[in-house]
Amino acid sequence: MPELRPTPSSTAPEVEFISAVNVRESSELHPRPGSGVDLAYLRRYARALEDGGFDYTLVAYGSQSFDPFTVAAALSQHTERIKPIIALRPNTMYPTVAAQQLATLDQLSHGRAVVHIISGGSDAEQASHGDYLTKDERYDRSEEFVEILRRAWTETAPFSHDGRYYRFDDFGPGFPTWSGTIPVSIGGSSAAAYRVGGRLGDIFGLWGEPLADTREQIDRVAEAARAAGRTDVPRIWVTFRPIVAATDALAWEKAEATLSAVEAAHASGFLPRRLRTSGRPQNAGSQRLLDIAARGDVHDRALWTRPAQVTNAAGASTALVGSYETVAAAILDYVELGASLVSVRGYDNLNDAIDYGRYVLPLVRDELAHRRATGRRGEVVAQPPLEAPKAAKADALVTA
Ligand SMILES: Cc1cc2nc3c(=O)[nH]c(=O)nc-3n(C[C@H](O)[C@H](O)[C@H](O)COP(=O)(O)O)c2cc1C
């Protein structure tokens, strides 16, 4: 195993894991008709995430989906630790109202609320809720929205605002959060996303791209943060759909079967409108994934782009395929690159979350604990160095 030596800043990077909540038992792998919420399933799913060691769960949003606030409130009352990440589109709610709702959720959950600001990647999807701004305008609006959220959580006296998208007089003082503020995540892969997320995000969300492309995006976000005069950078969140099994060979067999099921689900129109596109998608994140898929099916240690190809890169659509060890090693590659939040959501939602919690998360955490304790790459996960992208190490540990 190659040695690692600690840089002066010393400790190995930490990682936290994210899932995505499901309100009933239906997935691309096992599509079930209907659209209701199954509270028993939601509760079971959320508890499985906590038992498995997940830290957060995204409560995604689409014009045809359930309401993330209500789901997150229910989830928070059936769990103790997991933090719901509310996906929120600024066009759906006035920012002062959003601030109150998020603060209420934060109080109800004893400080567990997180918000992920979605500027909207499809004009048609936005128009279905009466939003006719261009994508760049939507990012500008997100910027104003986040600034208002933060003020609403912290101002101690009424305040007024007269901006480009929002105007109000004497709001508040608003409803306080549990512990001062609520982490704000911003996602996307366009220049506007980097600009707004780099300036205002506590977290920046990315889809799962090859290491070199991920590093390029991390650099763009850091550049934007610097340009905005920040002395810190947003935490980086990367997103994958892992397909794991006891051995690499078994995982690849499972991957091929999964791909056929996903393809069939998409062909049957199973997915909600926001994830159904034809032609070149409008959002930069999906465009990038399709271009990456055109460069090859497998990248780095385990990144598989075929699911992106068959879904027109709808949402989270790249997989990590391999044994528990291979996938843990692949996740560690991204942690070394600087990602500290890793979203792993499977295709057989609940069972995959249980598998990750049992077999993958502990490997990643144990390896990082070993590195922190010794300053050396351990053998919890066999992780032979990769070529070029690994050359640019995370701050904390470098290959000797
Ligand atoms: C991790 C992550 C989670 C996202 N979750 C959602 C979601 O729940 N609903 C949605 O409409 N868009 C979601 N998005 C999409 C974006 O936030 C963004 O609005 C869109 O991709 C526009 O992007 P662009 O900057 O890549 O062009 C998500 C993006 C990322 C990276």
The ligand as an SDF file (V2000), in Angstrom:
LIG
                    3D

 31 33  0  0  0  0  0  0  0  0999 V2000
  -27.4510   16.7300   -5.9320 C   0  0  0  0  0  0  0  0  0  0  0  0
  -28.5120   17.3960   -6.7400 C   0  0  0  0  0  0  0  0  0  0  0  0
  -29.8640   17.2520   -6.3730 C   0  0  0  0  0  0  0  0  0  0  0  0
  -30.8760   17.8490   -7.1470 C   0  0  0  0  0  0  0  0  0  0  0  0
  -32.1840   17.6880   -6.7850 N   0  0  0  0  0  0  0  0  0  0  0  0
  -33.1670   18.1850   -7.5810 C   0  0  0  0  0  0  0  0  0  0  0  0
  -34.5610   17.9850   -7.2700 C   0  0  0  0  0  0  0  0  0  0  0  0
  -34.9410   17.3890   -6.2800 O   0  0  0  0  0  0  0  0  0  0  0  0
  -35.4770   18.5120   -8.1400 N   0  0  0  0  0  0  0  0  0  0  0  0
  -35.1230   19.2250   -9.2740 C   0  0  0  0  0  0  0  0  0  0  0  0
  -35.9930   19.6610  -10.0030 O   0  0  0  0  0  0  0  0  0  0  0  0
  -33.8160   19.4390   -9.5570 N   0  0  0  0  0  0  0  0  0  0  0  0
  -32.8450   18.9400   -8.7630 C   0  0  0  0  0  0  0  0  0  0  0  0
  -31.5280   19.1800   -9.0730 N   0  0  0  0  0  0  0  0  0  0  0  0
  -31.2150   20.0300  -10.2570 C   0  0  0  0  0  0  0  0  0  0  0  0
  -30.4830   21.3310  -10.0190 C   0  0  0  0  0  0  0  0  0  0  0  0
  -30.5340   21.7880   -8.7380 O   0  0  0  0  0  0  0  0  0  0  0  0
  -30.5550   22.4730  -11.0320 C   0  0  0  0  0  0  0  0  0  0  0  0
  -31.7590   23.1680  -10.8840 O   0  0  0  0  0  0  0  0  0  0  0  0
  -30.5230   22.0530  -12.4550 C   0  0  0  0  0  0  0  0  0  0  0  0
  -29.6810   20.9520  -12.6180 O   0  0  0  0  0  0  0  0  0  0  0  0
  -30.0420   23.2150  -13.3460 C   0  0  0  0  0  0  0  0  0  0  0  0
  -28.7910   23.0180  -13.5760 O   0  0  0  0  0  0  0  0  0  0  0  0
  -27.5450   23.4210  -14.4190 P   0  0  0  0  0  0  0  0  0  0  0  0
  -26.8800   24.5210  -13.6630 O   0  0  0  0  0  0  0  0  0  0  0  0
  -26.7700   22.1250  -14.3890 O   0  0  0  0  0  0  0  0  0  0  0  0
  -27.9340   23.8000  -15.8010 O   0  0  0  0  0  0  0  0  0  0  0  0
  -30.5180   18.5990   -8.2930 C   0  0  0  0  0  0  0  0  0  0  0  0
  -29.1560   18.7480   -8.6320 C   0  0  0  0  0  0  0  0  0  0  0  0
  -28.1720   18.1640   -7.8810 C   0  0  0  0  0  0  0  0  0  0  0  0
  -26.7410   18.3240   -8.3250 C   0  0  0  0  0  0  0  0  0  0  0  0
  1  2  1  0
  2  3  1  0
  2 30  2  0
  3  4  2  0
  4  5  1  0
  4 28  1  0
  5  6  2  0
  6  7  1  0
  6 13  1  0
  7  8  2  0
  7  9  1  0
  9 10  1  0
 10 11  2  0
 10 12  1  0
 12 13  2  0
 13 14  1  0
 14 15  1  0
 14 28  1  0
 15 16  1  0
 16 17  1  0
 16 18  1  0
 18 19  1  0
 18 20  1  0
 20 21  1  0
 20 22  1  0
 22 23  1  0
 23 24  1  0
 24 25  2  0
 24 26  1  0
 24 27  1  0
 28 29  2  0
 29 30  1  0
 30 31  1  0
M  END
$$$$
